[in-house]
Amino acid sequence: MPNKPTKTDAVIRLLKRPQGASIAQLQKPTGWQPHSVRAALTGLRKKGHEITRDKNDAGVTVYRIRAGAGE
């Protein structure tokens, strides 16, 4: 029986998109508060994922994960 996708899997999927994801975009599928999303990003970094942080054209901070990092 395949494992059910986790909320962390959803975060990783969003971070791998070319446009990345903002904290607000990461909150929607997980139901987490902003501080919990940031803690999850820290946990992913500790597991070896390379997460970058940039500002988009609207000035919103977006996070991205490099494909293949930590896998």
C-alpha positions, 0 to 999 in steps of 0.5 A, a space after each residue: 500500500 503506497 504511503 499517503 503524501 504528507 504535508 511536508 511532501 506538499 511543501 517540497 512540491 511547491 518549493 520545486 516549482 520554478 516560481 517557488 512559493 511564499 509563506 502564504 502559499 505554503 500555509 494553504 495546503 498545510 493549514 500551518 501558521 507562518 512560524 510552523 512553515 518557517 520551522 518546516 523550512 529549517 527542518 528541510 535544510 537540516 535534512 540536506 535540502 538547499 532552499 533559497 530565498 528571494 523577493 519576487 516582482 511584488 516584493 514578496 519573499 519566495 522560497 525555492 528548493 533546488 531540484 535534486 537537493 537532499 534526495 
